[in-house]
Amino acid sequence: MATTPDPSAAQSAALLRTRRSAVRRLADRGRYDAATVHAILDEAYIAHVGFVVDAEPRVLPMTYGRIGDALYLHGAAGNAMLRALVDAPVCVTVTILDGLVLARSAFHHSMNYRSVVLFGIAARVEDTDEQRSAFDAIVEHSVRGRSAVARPPTASELRATSLLRVPIHEGAAKVRTGGPNDDEDDLDLPVWAGQVPLRLVAGEPIAEAAQAGRSLAPPAISALTR
């Protein structure tokens, strides 16, 4: 029987660096330590999952959750593309955009970002306990503490959902920070250069229509910021 990964158990210190996962372009921006990778995965909200169906590439944006060294994806059990993911090689990417980098030259314009690319085989989660833990992780990824107050999935809801596990084992993070890297010959050009920081900000919570005016949003939602 499958066992649910224990987030308190010892986790890998570094991701496996391979020919396909090693950062080549601007290699000094590559990060392979698990702490950096996990932190980016925990802060981002959307993963883009790449795979092949009938010899054609597909990329799906998906929500996810993390438990230890496992990333969990989910969707409708009847979805043909999700069925194609089972036991198939996948490439999972997440990106956090931190700012625009405006240089004096067009060539050196860039962005500040934190990203992760993972490679692995997506395995279907069959064990009921792991399924429930994965559901909790996906809900908690949106709002911490939410799984403790929301109704847990029923047995029929679990059957209607495909839950997939991707190991956080092979891959890399890539991080850019700082300002533009203009050529020395361009430094005197009369063009503004610098950074425009960007961040994702939660707006004022809007209650569902049936609750409007009847209750305040709980603290975990009211204080939601990233």
N, C-alpha and C positions, 0 to 999 in steps of 0.2 A: 504494500500500500504506500502511496506517495506521502511524503511528510511535508508540512509547511515549513519553508525556510524560517529560521529563528533570527530576528533582527539583532538580538543580543549576542548571538554566537560570533565567533571569530570570522571576520570577513577578509577577502583577499586584499593584500596591501597594494597591489597594482594590477592593472588590466594587462592581458596578454598582448604584446606588441608583435604584429605579424607583417608580412609583406603588404597585405591589403589594408591594415589598420594603422600602420605607422604614418605619422604626419611628415610629409616630405617638403612641401612648399612652406617656407617660414617655419622650419622644424622647431625653432626655439619657442614657438607658441604652443607646442604640443604638451599635454599633461596626461600621464598614465596612472597616477595614484588614485585609488578608489575614493578617497575623501573628496577630491575635487569633482570626480565624475558623479558621485552620489549627490553632492550639494547642488550641482547643476540640474540633475534629474529631479530633485525634490523641489526646486524653485520654479522650473518651467511647468507649463500646463499641457502642452500639446506635443505629441510625438508624431513624426511622419515615418510610416512603415513601408519600406520598399521590398517588393518580392516579384516573382515571375509567374504569370498565368498563361498557359498555352503559348509559351515562347515569347510573350510580350510583357514588358515591364509595367508594374502598377505601383502607385504610391498612395497610401491612405492616411489622412490625418486621424489620430485616435487619442482618446484620453487614456490614462494609464495610472498605475500605482507601483510602488516599490516596496519590497520586503527584503532586507539584506541585499544579497547579490542576485536577486531575481526581479525582473520587470514584468508586470502583468498587464495584458491587453484584453479587451473584451468587446463583444458585439453580439448581434443576433445569431443564434445557432444556425439558422437557415440561410445566412448570407453566403453566397457562392465564393466570394473572394476570401472571406474568413476561413472557409473550409479549405481553400487552397493554401492557406498559411500553415496548416497543421503539418508538423514534421518537415517543414520546408525551410531552406535558408532564407533569412531575412536580414535587412539592414535597417536599423532604427536610428533616427536622428532627432535631436531636440536642439533648439536654439533660443537663447535669450539675447535680445538686442538691447545693448546698453547705451548706444549713442551713435550719432553721425559724426564722421571725421572729415572736415572740409579743409582741403589743402589749397595751396596757391596754384598748383598745376592740376589739370584734370586727371592725369595719370595717378596721382597719389591720393585721390579721394578714397575714403574707406569707411568702415564702420567698426565700432567697438562691440564685442560680442563675447558670449560664452556658449560653446556648443559641445555636443557629445555625439559621437558616431559609434554604434554598437553593431557587431556581427554575431550571428548565432543561428540556432535552429529553434523555431517556435514549437513548443510542445503543448498539447492539450492538457488542461488540468482536469483530472477525473475524480480525484479524492474530494469528498464533500467538505471536509474540514478545511482543506487548502482553498477550495472554491470560496468558502465564506470568508476566510482570511484575506483572499485576494479582493473580494468585493469591498471589504472594510478598507483595505489599503487604497483602492481607487476612490472611494468616497472621502477618506481622510486626506487624500491628495488635494482635493478641492478646498475643504474646510476642516481644520483639525477639530476633533471632538464630535464631528457630525455623525459618525457611525454609531455613537452611543445613544443618539436621540432619534435617528431615523429608523423606521421599521426595517428589519433585516429581510433579505430576499426569501421568498417562499421556495419550497421544493420545485414547484412548477416554473417559477421564475429562473431558478438555477438551470433547469432543463432547457429553457428557452434561450439561454445565454451561452455563448462560446467563450471560455476563458483560456487564454494562452499565456504560457510562461516563456520568457526569453532570458537566458542567463546573462548577467552583467559580467562578462568574462573576457571577451576580446573586443578591443576598441580603443578609443582615445577621446580626450577632450582637447579643444583648441580654444585659446583665449587671446583676445586682443584688447589692450588698454592703451590709454595715452593719446597724445595729439598726433597731428600729421607728420609724416616723414618727408618733408620737402627737400629737394635738391638744394645744395648750398647756393647755386647760381640763381635760384628762384626766390631767395629770402628777401630780396629788396623789391619784389613785385608789389604794386599797390593793390593787393587782393587780400581781403580778410581771410584769416586761417584760424582754425581752432576746432573745438568740439561742441556738439549740441547734445547734452545728455538726454536720454529717453528712459522712461520707466512706465510700467503698467500700474495703473491706479484704480482701486476699487471705488465705484460710485456709491451713492446713497442707496441702501437696500430698499427694494420695492416689494411690499408684501403681496402675496397671491390674492386675487380678487376676493375670495371668500373670507380672508383674514383682514382685509383692509380696515384700518381704524379700530381693530379689536385688540391688537397686541403689538408690543414693541419687538423689534428684531433682537434675538438673543445676543449677548455680548460677543460671542465668537464671530458672529456675522457682522455686527456693527463695527467691530474693530478690525475687520479684514483689510489688510494692506499687504502688498508685495513690493 
